[in-house]
Amino acid sequence: MTIKVGDTLPEAKFFYMSSEGPKTITTDELTKGKTVVLFALPGAFTPTCSAKHVPGFVQQYDAIKAKGVDTVACLSVNDAFVMGAWAKDQGTGDKVMMLGDGNADFTKAVGLEMDGSGFGMGTRSKRYAMVVKDGKVTHLAVEEPGEFKVSSAESVLGAL
């Protein structure tokens, strides 16, 4: 079943790269008492994800924060090491938290997985963006396959 507006995020653990190495953060730690923009994409270093999706959130960070958002986070079915390398490549700095969902546990729990095995990618995340307030989804925009419109930073900014 796919998560929808009004639902509470399921408990899951994400992995991210810190200056001390890989760390974990739970959905509760990420969202409790906060407003979070969480956007997800099929894979690190992939064309649309690297050329448009992540750069848009880096560029729109200040405008998003000005709307009362505490954290902007990017999720991909990759490991913390890949997400850390991609963060450096993309220049996310402290603007976008790069979260790995390496086993797709969260992605499957929210019903937003896709089968990328035809492209040699295995299970991946659909491209989407959500706004989460204190653990509850208040906005969800899932892209149609091959599209990049409703999950862009500009689109999310308009929904805040």
C-alpha positions in Angstrom: 0.0 0.0 0.0 1.4 3.4 -1.0 1.7 6.1 1.7 -0.7 9.0 1.4 -1.2 12.5 2.8 -2.3 12.2 6.5 -0.3 9.0 7.1 2.5 8.7 9.6 5.9 7.6 8.3 6.8 4.1 9.2 9.8 3.6 11.5 12.9 3.0 9.5 16.6 3.5 9.7 18.6 5.6 7.1 22.3 5.7 6.6 24.4 8.8 5.9 28.0 9.8 5.8 29.4 12.0 8.5 32.9 13.4 9.0 33.4 10.4 11.4 32.1 7.8 8.9 28.7 6.2 8.3 26.0 7.0 10.8 22.3 6.1 11.2 19.2 8.2 11.7 15.6 6.9 12.2 12.5 8.4 10.7 11.5 9.5 14.2 14.9 11.3 14.8 14.6 12.9 11.4 11.0 14.2 11.7 9.9 14.4 15.3 8.8 18.0 16.1 10.2 19.1 12.7 9.1 20.0 9.2 11.0 18.0 6.6 11.1 18.0 2.9 12.1 14.5 1.8 12.7 13.9 -1.9 13.6 10.5 -3.3 15.0 9.5 -6.6 16.1 6.3 -8.5 19.8 6.5 -8.0 22.9 8.5 -7.1 24.9 9.8 -10.1 22.1 9.1 -12.5 21.4 11.8 -15.2 18.1 13.5 -14.1 19.0 13.0 -10.4 22.4 14.7 -10.8 21.6 17.3 -13.4 18.2 18.5 -12.1 16.7 17.0 -8.9 19.5 17.5 -6.3 20.8 20.8 -7.8 17.3 22.2 -7.6 17.0 21.6 -3.9 20.5 23.0 -3.3 19.6 26.1 -5.3 16.2 26.5 -3.6 17.4 25.7 -0.1 17.1 29.2 1.3 13.6 29.7 -0.1 12.5 26.4 1.3 14.0 27.1 4.7 12.3 30.5 4.7 8.9 28.6 4.5 9.6 27.0 7.9 11.3 23.8 6.8 13.9 22.4 9.3 15.5 19.8 7.1 15.8 19.0 3.4 16.7 15.4 2.8 17.4 13.3 -0.3 16.8 9.6 -0.2 18.1 6.9 -2.6 18.4 3.2 -2.6 22.2 3.4 -2.3 24.6 3.0 0.6 26.0 5.7 2.8 29.4 5.7 1.0 27.8 6.3 -2.4 25.5 9.0 -0.9 28.5 10.6 0.7 30.5 10.7 -2.5 27.5 12.0 -4.4 27.0 14.8 -1.8 30.6 15.9 -2.4 30.1 15.7 -6.2 26.8 17.7 -5.9 28.1 20.3 -3.4 25.2 19.7 -1.1 27.2 20.8 2.0 24.9 21.2 5.0 21.9 22.1 2.8 20.7 18.6 1.7 21.0 15.6 4.0 21.9 12.6 1.7 20.2 9.5 3.1 20.9 5.9 2.0 18.1 3.3 2.1 20.5 0.6 0.8 18.1 -2.3 1.3 15.0 -0.3 0.2 13.4 -1.0 3.6 11.8 2.5 3.9 11.1 2.6 0.2 9.2 -0.6 0.3 7.4 0.3 3.6 6.0 3.4 2.0 5.1 1.5 -1.2 7.2 3.7 -3.5 9.6 1.1 -4.9 10.1 0.5 -8.6 11.7 -2.4 -10.4 14.8 -1.2 -12.2 16.1 -4.6 -13.0 15.6 -4.2 -16.7 18.3 -1.5 -16.5 20.6 -3.5 -14.2 19.5 -1.4 -11.2 17.4 -3.8 -9.1 14.9 -2.4 -6.7 15.0 1.4 -6.6 12.8 4.3 -5.4 10.3 6.0 -7.5 11.0 9.7 -7.9 8.9 11.7 -5.4 8.9 14.5 -2.9 7.0 14.7 0.4 6.6 17.3 3.1 6.5 15.7 6.6 5.4 17.6 9.7 6.1 15.9 13.0 6.1 12.5 11.3 2.9 13.0 9.3 2.9 13.4 5.5 1.2 16.7 4.6 2.2 16.7 0.9 3.1 13.9 -1.5 4.0 14.3 -5.2 5.0 11.1 -7.0 6.3 11.3 -10.6 5.0 9.2 -13.4 7.8 7.0 -14.9 10.4 9.0 -16.8 8.9 12.4 -15.6 10.4 15.2 -13.6 7.8 17.8 -12.7 5.9 17.4 -9.5 8.9 16.4 -7.3 11.1 19.4 -8.3 12.3 21.9 -5.7 10.2 24.6 -7.4 7.1 22.4 -7.2 7.6 21.6 -3.6 8.3 25.2 -2.8 4.9 26.1 -4.3 3.2 23.5 -2.0 4.7 24.8 1.2 
